[in-house]
Amino acid sequence: MLNLDRPAWPWRGRLWSHLISDVSPAELHVFAETLGVSRRGFDRDHYDIPAERFAMAVWLGARVVPSRELVRLLRQAGLRRPKHLARPRPEPPAPHPRAEPPATHPRAEPPTTHPRAEPPASRSPGDAALPALRPR
């Protein structure tokens, strides 16, 4: 059976109804297609129907019920799909193949010591007059 609440949900300057099936999602999709509602109007377990299509939905056989009754009927039929269970969280995107190499790459490693920290390996005779530099 197809059920519909009254158009009472404002969004984008229009009022909307919710259309559900307590039999199967297939029945719901067929009815929505007959009604001329785009598949984009499907949201987990119901279709959002603009107020302009409400009368046609009732004429085609949808039963008008209160909003709370829609939720009860979906739960009773085992067709309720709450937001937190409807879609798994997406995986983080994989790095691009040309992305910067990880920190283990030789170019990405910081130098082990500061170049000025080590004294020169050998001194030339001209350096004898200069004091030796100490690392800071």
Phi and psi in degrees as GROMACS dihedral restraints (atoms count N, CA, C in turn):
[ dihedral_restraints ]
;  ai    aj    ak    al  type     phi  dphi    fc
    3     4     5     6     1   -99.4    20    10
    4     5     6     7     1   135.8    20    10
    6     7     8     9     1  -129.2    20    10
    7     8     9    10     1   151.6    20    10
    9    10    11    12     1  -146.4    20    10
   10    11    12    13     1   137.6    20    10
   12    13    14    15     1   -95.8    20    10
   13    14    15    16     1   166.8    20    10
   15    16    17    18     1   -69.8    20    10
   16    17    18    19     1   150.2    20    10
   18    19    20    21     1   -67.0    20    10
   19    20    21    22     1   102.0    20    10
   21    22    23    24     1  -136.5    20    10
   22    23    24    25     1     2.6    20    10
   24    25    26    27     1  -104.4    20    10
   25    26    27    28     1   105.8    20    10
   27    28    29    30     1   -76.4    20    10
   28    29    30    31     1   139.7    20    10
   30    31    32    33     1  -166.2    20    10
   31    32    33    34     1   129.0    20    10
   33    34    35    36     1    53.0    20    10
   34    35    36    37     1    42.8    20    10
   36    37    38    39     1    75.3    20    10
   37    38    39    40     1    12.5    20    10
   39    40    41    42     1  -132.2    20    10
   40    41    42    43     1   165.6    20    10
   42    43    44    45     1  -104.9    20    10
   43    44    45    46     1   144.7    20    10
   45    46    47    48     1  -129.1    20    10
   46    47    48    49     1   152.9    20    10
   48    49    50    51     1  -115.4    20    10
   49    50    51    52     1   166.1    20    10
   51    52    53    54     1  -114.1    20    10
   52    53    54    55     1   130.2    20    10
   54    55    56    57     1  -112.1    20    10
   55    56    57    58     1   127.3    20    10
   57    58    59    60     1  -130.1    20    10
   58    59    60    61     1   164.3    20    10
   60    61    62    63     1  -122.5    20    10
   61    62    63    64     1   136.3    20    10
   63    64    65    66     1   -99.1    20    10
   64    65    66    67     1    14.8    20    10
   66    67    68    69     1  -108.9    20    10
   67    68    69    70     1   -57.5    20    10
   69    70    71    72     1  -165.2    20    10
   70    71    72    73     1   156.4    20    10
   72    73    74    75     1   -63.0    20    10
   73    74    75    76     1   -31.5    20    10
   75    76    77    78     1   -61.2    20    10
   76    77    78    79     1   -44.7    20    10
   78    79    80    81     1   -59.9    20    10
   79    80    81    82     1   -40.9    20    10
   81    82    83    84     1   -63.3    20    10
   82    83    84    85     1   -45.3    20    10
   84    85    86    87     1   -65.3    20    10
   85    86    87    88     1   -40.4    20    10
   87    88    89    90     1   -64.1    20    10
   88    89    90    91     1   -44.5    20    10
   90    91    92    93     1   -63.6    20    10
   91    92    93    94     1   -43.9    20    10
   93    94    95    96     1   -62.3    20    10
   94    95    96    97     1   -39.1    20    10
   96    97    98    99     1   -65.2    20    10
   97    98    99   100     1   -41.3    20    10
   99   100   101   102     1   -61.6    20    10
  100   101   102   103     1   -36.8    20    10
  102   103   104   105     1   -74.5    20    10
  103   104   105   106     1   -15.5    20    10
  105   106   107   108     1    86.2    20    10
  106   107   108   109     1    22.3    20    10
  108   109   110   111     1   -92.9    20    10
  109   110   111   112     1   133.1    20    10
  111   112   113   114     1   -66.3    20    10
  112   113   114   115     1   151.3    20    10
  114   115   116   117     1   -63.6    20    10
  115   116   117   118     1   -20.3    20    10
  117   118   119   120     1   -62.1    20    10
  118   119   120   121     1   -21.8    20    10
  120   121   122   123     1   -77.4    20    10
  121   122   123   124     1    -4.6    20    10
  123   124   125   126     1   -81.9    20    10
  124   125   126   127     1   131.8    20    10
  126   127   128   129     1  -134.4    20    10
  127   128   129   130     1    90.4    20    10
  129   130   131   132     1    66.5    20    10
  130   131   132   133     1   -59.2    20    10
  132   133   134   135     1  -141.9    20    10
  133   134   135   136     1     7.5    20    10
  135   136   137   138     1  -152.2    20    10
  136   137   138   139     1   165.5    20    10
  138   139   140   141     1  -107.0    20    10
  139   140   141   142     1   141.6    20    10
  141   142   143   144     1   -89.2    20    10
  142   143   144   145     1   121.7    20    10
  144   145   146   147     1  -114.0    20    10
  145   146   147   148     1   125.1    20    10
  147   148   149   150     1   -67.7    20    10
  148   149   150   151     1   153.1    20    10
  150   151   152   153     1   -55.9    20    10
  151   152   153   154     1   -30.5    20    10
  153   154   155   156     1   -64.1    20    10
  154   155   156   157     1   -22.9    20    10
  156   157   158   159     1   -99.9    20    10
  157   158   159   160     1    -2.0    20    10
  159   160   161   162     1   -58.3    20    10
  160   161   162   163     1   -51.8    20    10
  162   163   164   165     1   -60.1    20    10
  163   164   165   166     1   -40.2    20    10
  165   166   167   168     1   -65.2    20    10
  166   167   168   169     1   -39.4    20    10
  168   169   170   171     1   -62.8    20    10
  169   170   171   172     1   -41.4    20    10
  171   172   173   174     1   -66.8    20    10
  172   173   174   175     1   -41.7    20    10
  174   175   176   177     1   -62.5    20    10
  175   176   177   178     1   -35.5    20    10
  177   178   179   180     1   -78.5    20    10
  178   179   180   181     1    -6.9    20    10
  180   181   182   183     1   122.1    20    10
  181   182   183   184     1     1.0    20    10
  183   184   185   186     1   -71.9    20    10
  184   185   186   187     1   140.3    20    10
  186   187   188   189     1   -94.2    20    10
  187   188   189   190     1   133.1    20    10
  189   190   191   192     1   -85.5    20    10
  190   191   192   193     1   124.4    20    10
  192   193   194   195     1  -136.8    20    10
  193   194   195   196     1   161.0    20    10
  195   196   197   198     1   -65.5    20    10
  196   197   198   199     1   157.2    20    10
  198   199   200   201     1   -57.6    20    10
  199   200   201   202     1   -41.9    20    10
  201   202   203   204     1   -64.0    20    10
  202   203   204   205     1   -31.1    20    10
  204   205   206   207     1   -66.9    20    10
  205   206   207   208     1   -34.5    20    10
  207   208   209   210     1   -59.4    20    10
  208   209   210   211     1   -46.3    20    10
  210   211   212   213     1   -65.0    20    10
  211   212   213   214     1   -42.8    20    10
  213   214   215   216     1   -60.7    20    10
  214   215   216   217     1   -44.3    20    10
  216   217   218   219     1   -64.2    20    10
  217   218   219   220     1   -41.0    20    10
  219   220   221   222     1   -63.6    20    10
  220   221   222   223     1   -43.8    20    10
  222   223   224   225     1   -64.6    20    10
  223   224   225   226     1   -43.7    20    10
  225   226   227   228     1   -61.5    20    10
  226   227   228   229     1   -36.6    20    10
  228   229   230   231     1   -83.5    20    10
  229   230   231   232     1    -7.3    20    10
  231   232   233   234     1    75.5    20    10
  232   233   234   235     1    21.9    20    10
  234   235   236   237     1  -108.6    20    10
  235   236   237   238     1     2.7    20    10
  237   238   239   240     1   -70.9    20    10
  238   239   240   241     1   131.3    20    10
  240   241   242   243     1  -125.7    20    10
  241   242   243   244     1    86.8    20    10
  243   244   245   246     1   -62.7    20    10
  244   245   246   247     1   156.0    20    10
  246   247   248   249     1   -55.2    20    10
  247   248   249   250     1   -44.8    20    10
  249   250   251   252     1   -69.7    20    10
  250   251   252   253     1   -13.2    20    10
  252   253   254   255     1  -110.8    20    10
  253   254   255   256     1    -7.7    20    10
  255   256   257   258     1   -72.4    20    10
  256   257   258   259     1   -45.7    20    10
  258   259   260   261     1  -129.7    20    10
  259   260   261   262     1   130.7    20    10
  261   262   263   264     1   -68.2    20    10
  262   263   264   265     1   153.6    20    10
  264   265   266   267     1   -65.6    20    10
  265   266   267   268     1   138.2    20    10
  267   268   269   270     1   -69.3    20    10
  268   269   270   271     1   148.5    20    10
  270   271   272   273     1   -68.6    20    10
  271   272   273   274     1   150.0    20    10
  273   274   275   276     1   -64.9    20    10
  274   275   276   277     1   147.5    20    10
  276   277   278   279     1   -63.7    20    10
  277   278   279   280     1   144.5    20    10
  279   280   281   282     1   -71.5    20    10
  280   281   282   283     1   147.2    20    10
  282   283   284   285     1   -65.8    20    10
  283   284   285   286     1   148.1    20    10
  285   286   287   288     1   -65.6    20    10
  286   287   288   289     1   141.5    20    10
  288   289   290   291     1   -57.4    20    10
  289   290   291   292     1   -27.6    20    10
  291   292   293   294     1   -97.4    20    10
  292   293   294   295     1    14.5    20    10
  294   295   296   297     1   -65.4    20    10
  295   296   297   298     1   163.1    20    10
  297   298   299   300     1   -55.9    20    10
  298   299   300   301     1   139.4    20    10
  300   301   302   303     1   -64.6    20    10
  301   302   303   304     1   156.4    20    10
  303   304   305   306     1   -65.6    20    10
  304   305   306   307     1   171.1    20    10
  306   307   308   309     1   -63.4    20    10
  307   308   309   310     1   -14.9    20    10
  309   310   311   312     1   -77.9    20    10
  310   311   312   313     1    -9.7    20    10
  312   313   314   315     1   -67.7    20    10
  313   314   315   316     1   139.7    20    10
  315   316   317   318     1   -55.2    20    10
  316   317   318   319     1   -36.0    20    10
  318   319   320   321     1   -69.5    20    10
  319   320   321   322     1   -24.7    20    10
  321   322   323   324     1   -87.0    20    10
  322   323   324   325     1   -13.7    20    10
  324   325   326   327     1   -78.0    20    10
  325   326   327   328     1   138.1    20    10
  327   328   329   330     1   -72.3    20    10
  328   329   330   331     1   155.1    20    10
  330   331   332   333     1   -63.4    20    10
  331   332   333   334     1   148.4    20    10
  333   334   335   336     1   -70.4    20    10
  334   335   336   337     1   -37.2    20    10
  336   337   338   339     1  -135.5    20    10
  337   338   339   340     1   160.0    20    10
  339   340   341   342     1   -75.1    20    10
  340   341   342   343     1   138.6    20    10
  342   343   344   345     1   -58.1    20    10
  343   344   345   346     1   -30.3    20    10
  345   346   347   348     1   -82.6    20    10
  346   347   348   349     1   -11.5    20    10
  348   349   350   351     1   -73.1    20    10
  349   350   351   352     1   -26.0    20    10
  351   352   353   354     1   -97.5    20    10
  352   353   354   355     1   136.0    20    10
  354   355   356   357     1   -70.2    20    10
  355   356   357   358     1   156.2    20    10
  357   358   359   360     1   -62.4    20    10
  358   359   360   361     1   148.8    20    10
  360   361   362   363     1   -67.8    20    10
  361   362   363   364     1   -39.1    20    10
  363   364   365   366     1  -140.5    20    10
  364   365   366   367     1   152.6    20    10
  366   367   368   369     1  -115.1    20    10
  367   368   369   370     1   142.7    20    10
  369   370   371   372     1   -84.0    20    10
  370   371   372   373     1   160.5    20    10
  372   373   374   375     1   -59.5    20    10
  373   374   375   376     1   -29.2    20    10
  375   376   377   378     1   -70.1    20    10
  376   377   378   379     1   -18.8    20    10
  378   379   380   381     1   -82.5    20    10
  379   380   381   382     1    -4.6    20    10
  381   382   383   384     1   -62.4    20    10
  382   383   384   385     1   -32.1    20    10
  384   385   386   387     1   -77.5    20    10
  385   386   387   388     1   -17.0    20    10
  387   388   389   390     1   -90.2    20    10
  388   389   390   391     1   142.2    20    10
  390   391   392   393     1   -70.7    20    10
  391   392   393   394     1   150.3    20    10
  393   394   395   396     1   -71.5    20    10
  394   395   396   397     1   139.6    20    10
  396   397   398   399     1   -83.7    20    10
  397   398   399   400     1   134.4    20    10
  399   400   401   402     1  -102.1    20    10
  400   401   402   403     1   144.4    20    10
  402   403   404   405     1   -66.5    20    10
  403   404   405   406     1   147.2    20    10
